[in-house]
Amino acid sequence: DEYSQLSAYERKRLKNITENAKFFAALKLHESAARLNQIATKRQPHVTKRAKPKKAEDETVRRRSMRLQRVEPSGIPMSEMPAQPGAEEYPQVPAGPFPMVPEDQVESSKLTEGLLTTWMRISEVLLVTITNVLVMLSRYQDSLNSMVLSEENIKKVVKYRVCSMAIHPSESIIFVAAGDKSGQIGLWNVNCNSEGGAHIFVPHSYPVSCMHFSPCNPAHLLSLSNESLRCGDVTRAVFDEICRSEENLSSFDFLEDNASTAVVGQWDGDVAVVDRRTPGTSSELSADIGFKRTRTVHVHPVKKQYFVAAGSVDVCVYDVRYLKSEGNKPVSSLKGHTKSVASAYFSPVTGNRVVTVCADDKLRHNSNTGRWLTRFRAIWDPKQEDCFVVGSMARPRQIEVFQDTGKLLHSFYNLDCLSSVCSINVVHPSQNILVGGNSSGRLHVF
């Protein structure tokens, strides 16, 4: 009776909020239930804002940022540690499980439900094992030439700079996840042209530097930020917390096909081993591998006991079976880098090759992105053992495909639709699909 004066839409909205609150209360997610109650009573979450600086009265010339002037700061060392947004800029995400509720849940709950339902549906039918099929180089180049970019396949999916991406292995729907520098994760159903095609979730407080759909269950999206490794489980609509650390985490990869264990890199140079089957959110082992900084870790595609770690000027292969707290020696060291290394990855089929990106431009490739763009990461095309994809600073703006010999095979560009640098890229494991992410949170799908 008390709601008799409300419209049908408002009554439906209140009913949905009440049911959501009961669901999260049943999961004992007290913080989430409180958040939903705040939404129901139209209370805004408290976020501390920075005080606006006072304007100088005698300032007559408008100041321009160094970025706009394209000038590097002089005399100030540039930190390699990723910028960590303060509490005054972005809300802090609490520890523990976090509900899969986007920022726009109140206004478009049905649209969000449709997006998550699509993710769950395409994960259920994906029962076939993705196999790598090597084709002749000429056929591979023909497939690259057939891939194009159109306006409807460009969308701003997250609010800030893209730091990582993952693409769902579905062969029927193009479904992409992007993580940005503020801890947001955007999910985009590229095949959906309506406003419900993309939604933003905030399961982290810091840059999302690494993401993977689980190789055994793509209904799980694992994402890593400085403070935690989480698993977004769409079947339960929850971002579970797998690992939480006081050390800043940088990257991760699965040690087994069932995704139960993972190796995790840390910005201070150590690596950790995490087992999802054990209780708690601490790692099983933290190992000093002698690095000053570890940016990426990647597990061998065939011999899962080996992983390659990259950081500073170091690129080394380790055997996870012999890791200990201290005194670890690499199985192999890849020498020759003279400046900082951004990434290192094994080739997808045999693992006989490793591609690295370094600031020394040894590929005769302009990869110096500066401080305002995410550093490039060269990634192998999962469908081709000897070819990799990497962003470029060249004009017109483009994404380039190289053979392992250094030969440029193809440049993806579109003078009308692509005018920015795509630092982070991801390639579909079985389809001719490439997604590039830029510094404004926009994704481009070829």
Backbone torsions as a table, in degrees:
resi	resn	phi	psi	omega
1	ASP	NA	-36.4	-177.1
2	GLU	-68.0	-17.3	179.8
3	TYR	-102.8	10.4	-174.0
4	SER	-63.9	-25.4	-178.2
5	GLN	-83.0	-9.0	-177.7
6	LEU	-83.4	155.2	176.6
7	SER	-73.2	166.1	179.1
8	ALA	-60.0	-38.7	179.6
9	TYR	-62.9	-45.6	-178.0
10	GLU	-65.7	-38.5	177.8
11	ARG	-64.8	-41.2	178.0
12	LYS	-63.4	-40.3	179.9
13	ARG	-63.1	-46.2	179.1
14	LEU	-64.4	-37.1	178.2
15	LYS	-63.8	-43.5	179.0
16	ASN	-62.3	-43.1	-179.1
17	ILE	-64.4	-40.8	179.4
18	THR	-63.9	-44.5	179.7
19	GLU	-64.5	-39.3	177.4
20	ASN	-63.5	-42.0	179.8
21	ALA	-62.1	-41.5	178.5
22	LYS	-64.9	-39.2	-179.6
23	PHE	-62.8	-48.6	-178.7
24	PHE	-70.7	-29.2	175.5
25	ALA	-66.0	-37.1	178.1
26	ALA	-64.7	-30.2	176.7
27	LEU	-82.3	0.7	-178.5
28	LYS	62.6	31.7	175.2
29	LEU	-93.2	78.5	-171.3
30	HIS	-63.2	-38.1	-179.6
31	GLU	-64.0	-38.9	-178.2
32	SER	-68.6	-42.0	178.3
33	ALA	-61.3	-40.5	178.7
34	ALA	-63.4	-37.7	179.7
35	ARG	-64.7	-42.1	178.4
36	LEU	-64.9	-37.1	177.2
37	ASN	-64.4	-36.3	177.2
38	GLN	-63.8	-40.7	178.8
39	ILE	-63.9	-41.2	-177.7
40	ALA	-62.4	-33.2	-179.6
41	THR	-97.2	13.1	177.1
42	LYS	59.3	33.2	174.2
43	ARG	-92.1	140.7	179.2
44	GLN	-92.8	135.5	176.9
45	PRO	-61.2	142.2	-176.6
46	HIS	-79.2	120.9	175.4
47	VAL	-127.6	123.0	-179.7
48	THR	-69.1	130.1	179.7
49	LYS	-110.1	147.7	177.3
50	ARG	-70.9	141.7	176.7
51	ALA	-69.2	139.1	-180.0
52	LYS	-70.2	132.2	179.4
53	PRO	-65.9	144.5	179.0
54	LYS	-71.4	140.3	-178.5
55	LYS	-81.5	129.8	-179.9
56	ALA	-68.7	131.5	-176.3
57	GLU	-70.0	-31.1	-175.8
58	ASP	-93.3	9.8	-179.7
59	GLU	-80.9	117.2	-176.7
60	THR	-107.2	-23.1	-178.8
61	VAL	-107.6	128.8	179.6
62	ARG	-70.1	129.1	-179.4
63	ARG	-78.7	143.2	176.2
64	ARG	-116.8	139.8	-179.0
65	SER	-66.6	156.0	177.6
66	MET	-63.1	-31.1	179.3
67	ARG	-63.6	-43.9	179.4
68	LEU	-67.4	-31.8	177.5
69	GLN	-82.1	-4.6	-177.3
70	ARG	55.3	44.5	179.5
71	VAL	-119.3	131.1	175.8
72	GLU	-76.7	144.4	177.1
73	PRO	-65.1	135.5	-177.0
74	SER	-98.9	137.2	175.9
75	GLY	77.1	3.6	-179.4
76	ILE	-116.7	115.6	179.9
77	PRO	-64.5	135.9	-179.8
78	MET	-87.3	118.5	-178.3
79	SER	-70.1	138.6	176.5
80	GLU	-82.1	-18.5	179.0
81	MET	-67.8	133.4	179.4
82	PRO	-61.5	143.6	-179.0
83	ALA	-61.1	134.9	179.8
84	GLN	-107.5	109.6	-179.4
85	PRO	-62.8	138.8	-178.7
86	GLY	-81.4	169.9	-178.2
87	ALA	-63.8	-24.3	-179.2
88	GLU	-74.6	-15.5	-179.3
89	GLU	-98.2	-46.3	-176.2
90	TYR	-128.1	141.9	176.7
91	PRO	-62.9	146.9	179.1
92	GLN	-88.1	131.6	-179.7
93	VAL	-86.2	129.0	-178.8
94	PRO	-69.7	159.1	177.1
95	ALA	-70.2	161.7	177.5
96	GLY	90.3	-176.5	-180.0
97	PRO	-58.5	144.8	-176.6
98	PHE	-132.7	132.1	-174.9
99	PRO	-67.0	145.4	179.0
100	MET	-83.1	67.7	-179.1
101	VAL	-117.6	119.3	-178.6
102	PRO	-76.7	172.4	-179.4
103	GLU	-63.0	-33.1	-175.6
104	ASP	-100.7	31.0	-176.5
105	GLN	-58.5	-40.3	-175.1
106	VAL	-66.6	-43.4	-174.9
107	GLU	-78.4	-30.0	-172.0
108	SER	-140.7	53.1	-177.2
109	SER	-63.8	-37.5	-179.7
110	LYS	-67.4	-37.9	178.4
111	LEU	-66.4	-40.5	177.7
112	THR	-64.2	-43.4	178.8
113	GLU	-59.5	-37.6	178.4
114	GLY	-65.2	-40.1	179.0
115	LEU	-64.3	-47.1	-178.8
116	LEU	-67.7	-35.0	177.0
117	THR	-64.2	-39.2	177.6
118	THR	-62.8	-45.4	178.2
119	TRP	-57.9	-44.8	-178.3
120	MET	-66.6	-40.3	-177.4
121	ARG	-66.2	-46.5	-178.0
122	ILE	-70.7	-20.2	176.3
123	SER	-79.0	-32.6	-178.8
124	GLU	-70.3	-37.5	-176.2
125	VAL	-84.0	-9.9	-177.5
126	LEU	-84.5	84.1	-177.5
127	LEU	-108.0	-10.5	-178.5
128	VAL	-82.4	149.9	177.5
129	THR	-85.0	129.6	178.6
130	ILE	-72.6	124.2	179.5
131	THR	-113.8	142.6	178.5
132	ASN	-83.7	124.3	-180.0
133	VAL	-115.6	116.0	178.9
134	LEU	-83.1	133.3	179.4
135	VAL	-121.7	166.2	177.8
136	MET	-62.7	148.2	-176.3
137	LEU	-59.6	-36.4	-179.6
138	SER	-65.2	-40.8	177.2
139	ARG	-66.7	-37.0	179.2
140	TYR	-64.6	-43.7	178.6
141	GLN	-64.4	-36.0	176.6
142	ASP	-61.7	-39.8	179.2
143	SER	-66.8	-36.1	177.1
144	LEU	-64.9	-41.9	-179.5
145	ASN	-65.3	-23.9	-177.8
146	SER	-81.7	-10.0	-176.1
147	MET	-89.7	127.8	-176.6
148	VAL	-130.2	163.0	177.4
149	LEU	-114.4	131.8	176.7
150	SER	-126.9	163.3	-174.5
151	GLU	-59.9	-36.7	-178.3
152	GLU	-70.4	-12.3	178.2
153	ASN	-104.5	27.8	174.0
154	ILE	-124.3	129.3	-178.2
155	LYS	-154.1	141.0	171.8
156	LYS	-79.9	109.0	-171.9
157	VAL	-100.5	-32.4	174.5
158	VAL	-126.7	164.4	-172.5
159	LYS	-79.3	-29.1	-171.8
160	TYR	-124.0	-167.8	-174.1
161	ARG	-59.3	131.8	178.7
162	VAL	-73.2	126.5	179.4
163	CYS	-111.1	-18.1	179.9
164	SER	-162.2	157.6	177.3
165	MET	-147.0	158.2	173.9
166	ALA	-146.1	145.4	178.9
167	ILE	-120.4	133.7	-179.4
168	HIS	-68.8	140.6	-177.4
169	PRO	-75.3	3.9	179.7
170	SER	-55.6	141.1	177.6
171	GLU	-98.1	-0.5	-178.2
172	SER	-108.9	-30.6	-177.6
173	ILE	-127.1	136.7	173.1
174	ILE	-88.5	109.8	-174.5
175	PHE	-126.1	117.5	-171.5
176	VAL	-123.5	143.1	173.1
177	ALA	-117.3	138.0	178.5
178	ALA	-132.2	137.0	176.9
179	GLY	-113.0	139.7	-177.3
180	ASP	-114.5	-175.9	-172.0
181	LYS	-74.8	-12.1	-178.3
182	SER	-97.7	-3.5	-177.3
183	GLY	101.6	3.7	179.5
184	GLN	-81.4	148.1	171.0
185	ILE	-123.7	123.1	176.9
186	GLY	-103.7	132.0	176.3
187	LEU	-109.1	130.7	-174.9
188	TRP	-133.1	119.7	169.2
189	ASN	-88.7	99.9	-173.3
190	VAL	-63.3	-28.9	-178.3
191	ASN	-75.0	-12.4	-179.4
192	CYS	-94.8	116.7	-177.1
193	ASN	-87.7	-5.0	-178.2
194	SER	-83.5	174.8	-179.5
195	GLU	-67.3	-16.7	179.0
196	GLY	-84.9	8.0	-178.1
197	GLY	-70.8	-22.1	-177.7
198	ALA	-140.5	142.6	176.9
199	HIS	-143.3	152.5	-177.9
200	ILE	-107.6	133.9	174.5
201	PHE	-120.0	154.7	-177.8
202	VAL	-127.8	76.3	-179.6
203	PRO	-88.8	-5.1	-177.9
204	HIS	-130.0	162.7	178.9
205	SER	-104.2	-13.0	-174.7
206	TYR	-132.1	175.5	-176.4
207	PRO	-52.3	135.2	176.9
208	VAL	-87.3	97.9	-169.7
209	SER	-89.6	-12.4	-176.3
210	CYS	-156.6	136.7	178.3
211	MET	-145.2	145.1	174.2
212	HIS	-147.7	137.6	163.9
213	PHE	-74.4	140.6	-178.4
214	SER	-60.3	131.7	-179.2
215	PRO	-66.6	-20.5	-179.6
216	CYS	-103.9	-16.7	-179.1
217	ASN	-151.7	89.0	-177.0
218	PRO	-69.9	5.7	168.1
219	ALA	-77.4	-5.7	177.3
220	HIS	-109.0	127.9	174.6
221	LEU	-115.5	114.2	179.6
222	LEU	-95.8	133.2	-177.2
223	SER	-134.9	144.9	-176.7
224	LEU	-126.0	133.7	173.2
225	SER	-128.7	179.9	-176.6
226	ASN	-52.2	-39.0	-169.9
227	GLU	-97.1	-20.4	-172.3
228	SER	-159.8	159.9	169.3
229	LEU	-112.3	122.8	-176.9
230	ARG	-121.4	158.7	175.2
231	CYS	-123.0	113.5	174.6
232	GLY	-81.9	110.1	-178.3
233	ASP	-102.9	104.3	-175.0
234	VAL	-69.7	-24.0	179.5
235	THR	-69.0	-25.0	178.9
236	ARG	-112.9	-2.7	179.7
237	ALA	55.7	44.3	-177.4
238	VAL	-140.3	141.6	168.6
239	PHE	-95.1	98.5	178.1
240	ASP	-74.0	150.9	176.8
241	GLU	-99.2	117.9	-178.9
242	ILE	-90.7	-43.5	-177.8
243	CYS	-144.0	134.9	174.3
244	ARG	-127.4	134.9	-174.7
245	SER	-140.9	146.8	173.5
246	GLU	-78.0	-18.1	174.0
247	GLU	-81.4	148.5	-179.7
248	ASN	-78.1	120.8	-178.7
249	LEU	-86.4	145.7	-174.6
250	SER	-118.9	-36.0	-176.2
251	SER	-164.6	169.7	177.6
252	PHE	-156.6	162.5	172.2
253	ASP	-154.4	154.5	-177.4
254	PHE	-78.7	136.5	177.7
255	LEU	-88.9	-14.4	-179.2
256	GLU	-138.5	155.5	179.7
257	ASP	-65.3	-25.1	178.8
258	ASN	-83.5	2.8	174.3
259	ALA	60.6	23.2	-179.1
260	SER	-81.4	-25.5	179.1
261	THR	-127.5	155.2	-177.9
262	ALA	-148.1	152.1	170.4
263	VAL	-102.5	134.9	-174.0
264	VAL	-123.7	128.6	175.9
265	GLY	-88.1	152.3	179.9
266	GLN	-126.5	148.2	-176.8
267	TRP	-66.4	-21.0	178.8
268	ASP	-83.4	0.2	175.6
269	GLY	109.6	-22.7	-179.3
270	ASP	-75.2	166.3	169.8
271	VAL	-126.3	153.2	-179.5
272	ALA	-128.7	154.8	174.8
273	VAL	-112.2	127.9	-176.7
274	VAL	-119.3	133.8	176.1
275	ASP	-116.4	115.9	-175.9
276	ARG	-70.3	-15.9	-175.7
277	ARG	-83.3	-16.1	-178.7
278	THR	-88.4	149.1	179.7
279	PRO	-69.8	158.1	178.3
280	GLY	88.9	176.4	-176.6
281	THR	-121.4	20.2	177.3
282	SER	-96.6	158.0	-179.8
283	SER	-78.8	161.1	179.4
284	GLU	-79.6	-29.6	-175.9
285	LEU	-156.4	139.2	171.2
286	SER	-119.4	124.3	-172.1
287	ALA	-122.4	131.9	174.2
288	ASP	-84.8	113.9	-179.0
289	ILE	-102.9	8.9	176.3
290	GLY	86.7	7.3	179.2
291	PHE	-87.5	147.4	170.2
292	LYS	-78.3	-29.5	-179.5
293	ARG	-153.9	136.4	175.5
294	THR	-116.7	115.1	-177.3
295	ARG	-93.1	-44.6	-179.6
296	THR	-134.9	150.5	169.8
297	VAL	-130.0	143.4	-178.9
298	HIS	-147.1	131.4	-175.7
299	VAL	-89.8	141.5	178.8
300	HIS	-59.5	135.8	-174.8
301	PRO	-69.4	-22.4	-177.6
302	VAL	-109.9	-52.5	180.0
303	LYS	-97.9	89.7	-170.0
304	LYS	-66.3	-10.0	179.6
305	GLN	-76.1	-13.5	-178.3
306	TYR	-102.4	143.2	171.8
307	PHE	-140.9	150.6	177.5
308	VAL	-105.8	134.3	179.1
309	ALA	-117.0	142.1	-179.7
310	ALA	-131.5	140.5	177.5
311	GLY	178.7	154.6	-176.3
312	SER	45.7	-116.8	176.4
313	VAL	-110.2	12.0	-173.7
314	ASP	-100.3	136.4	168.2
315	VAL	-137.4	112.4	-174.1
316	CYS	-137.0	151.4	176.3
317	VAL	-105.6	133.6	-178.8
318	TYR	-125.2	156.5	174.7
319	ASP	-103.3	113.4	-174.3
320	VAL	-63.5	-23.0	-178.6
321	ARG	-68.1	-22.1	-176.1
322	TYR	-112.5	12.1	178.6
323	LEU	-67.0	140.0	174.0
324	LYS	-140.2	176.5	-173.4
325	SER	-59.2	-41.9	-178.0
326	GLU	-141.5	166.7	174.9
327	GLY	73.5	28.9	-179.3
328	ASN	-81.5	135.8	178.8
329	LYS	-114.3	139.1	-179.9
330	PRO	-74.4	152.1	172.7
331	VAL	-71.9	-35.3	-180.0
332	SER	-152.3	144.9	176.7
333	SER	-120.5	129.9	179.4
334	LEU	-97.5	103.3	-173.2
335	LYS	-89.2	167.3	172.3
336	GLY	117.6	-17.4	179.5
337	HIS	-75.7	134.9	-179.0
338	THR	-110.1	-12.4	177.3
339	LYS	-131.2	-176.2	-172.9
340	SER	-65.6	140.0	-179.5
341	VAL	-99.6	131.3	-177.2
342	ALA	-90.5	-31.0	-176.3
343	SER	-165.0	159.7	174.3
344	ALA	-151.0	129.5	-176.8
345	TYR	-138.4	138.8	172.3
346	PHE	-69.3	151.5	173.2
347	SER	-66.4	152.2	-163.9
348	PRO	-75.1	-24.2	-172.9
349	VAL	-100.3	-58.6	-176.6
350	THR	-98.7	-24.6	-174.0
351	GLY	73.8	13.2	-177.8
352	ASN	-77.7	-9.4	-179.4
353	ARG	-123.3	154.2	172.8
354	VAL	-131.9	128.7	176.0
355	VAL	-108.3	132.2	-179.8
356	THR	-123.1	155.2	171.7
357	VAL	-117.8	126.4	-176.2
358	CYS	-134.6	152.0	-179.6
359	ALA	-72.9	-1.1	179.2
360	ASP	-86.4	-0.6	175.0
361	ASP	56.0	38.2	-176.6
362	LYS	-66.8	-16.9	177.1
363	LEU	-84.6	6.5	-170.9
364	ARG	56.2	45.1	-172.1
365	HIS	-131.2	127.1	-177.0
366	ASN	-75.4	101.9	-178.4
367	SER	-119.1	13.5	177.4
368	ASN	-83.2	98.1	-173.1
369	THR	-82.5	-14.6	-173.6
370	GLY	80.2	-172.8	-172.5
371	ARG	-89.5	-9.4	-174.8
372	TRP	-103.1	-1.0	177.5
373	LEU	-118.1	148.6	173.2
374	THR	-64.1	140.0	-179.5
375	ARG	-65.8	145.1	-179.6
376	PHE	-65.8	147.9	169.9
377	ARG	-131.5	118.0	176.1
378	ALA	-77.8	126.5	-178.1
379	ILE	-120.5	141.4	176.8
380	TRP	-73.0	143.9	169.4
381	ASP	-72.7	119.3	-177.4
382	PRO	-58.0	-19.9	-176.9
383	LYS	-92.3	-2.9	-174.6
384	GLN	-143.7	118.6	-172.6
385	GLU	-63.4	-32.5	-170.1
386	ASP	-115.9	21.4	-178.0
387	CYS	-131.5	138.8	-178.8
388	PHE	-134.3	160.8	-175.3
389	VAL	-115.8	139.8	-179.8
390	VAL	-151.9	149.5	176.3
391	GLY	-69.6	171.0	-176.9
392	SER	-146.7	149.4	174.6
393	MET	-93.6	0.1	-176.5
394	ALA	-67.4	155.9	173.2
395	ARG	-115.0	139.5	-3.6
396	PRO	-61.9	154.1	-177.0
397	ARG	-57.1	138.3	-173.1
398	GLN	-158.5	165.1	172.4
399	ILE	-118.1	132.2	-170.4
400	GLU	-112.4	148.8	176.9
401	VAL	-117.4	124.2	-179.9
402	PHE	-117.1	151.1	167.0
403	GLN	-84.9	162.5	-176.9
404	ASP	-65.6	-14.1	176.2
405	THR	-76.8	-11.8	-175.3
406	GLY	99.6	-3.1	179.7
407	LYS	-73.1	129.7	176.1
408	LEU	-76.0	118.5	-178.1
409	LEU	-91.5	-38.0	-173.1
410	HIS	-162.4	148.6	173.8
411	SER	-122.8	122.6	175.9
412	PHE	-88.5	119.5	176.9
413	TYR	-154.1	162.8	176.2
414	ASN	-153.7	111.1	-174.3
415	LEU	-61.1	-28.0	-177.1
416	ASP	-89.0	-31.1	-170.5
417	CYS	-110.8	-22.9	-176.3
418	LEU	-117.9	109.0	-178.3
419	SER	-127.0	13.5	-177.4
420	SER	-132.2	165.2	-179.9
421	VAL	-81.4	127.9	176.1
422	CYS	-100.2	95.5	-177.4
423	SER	-73.6	-38.2	-176.2
424	ILE	-109.4	130.7	-178.3
425	ASN	-134.6	155.6	176.8
426	VAL	-144.3	142.7	-177.2
427	VAL	-118.8	137.2	179.2
428	HIS	-66.1	141.0	-175.9
429	PRO	-69.6	-19.7	-177.4
430	SER	-136.3	-14.5	-178.5
431	GLN	-110.1	160.7	177.2
432	ASN	-82.6	74.6	-177.4
433	ILE	-134.9	128.5	176.5
434	LEU	-127.1	134.7	177.9
435	VAL	-121.6	129.3	176.7
436	GLY	-116.2	136.0	-179.8
437	GLY	-114.6	140.5	-176.9
438	ASN	-113.2	-171.2	-172.9
439	SER	-81.9	-2.9	178.3
440	SER	-108.7	9.6	178.3
441	GLY	86.6	13.1	-176.7
442	ARG	-98.0	137.0	178.9
443	LEU	-108.7	143.2	-179.9
444	HIS	-124.6	122.3	-175.3
445	VAL	-109.8	114.4	172.8
446	PHE	-94.0	NA	NA
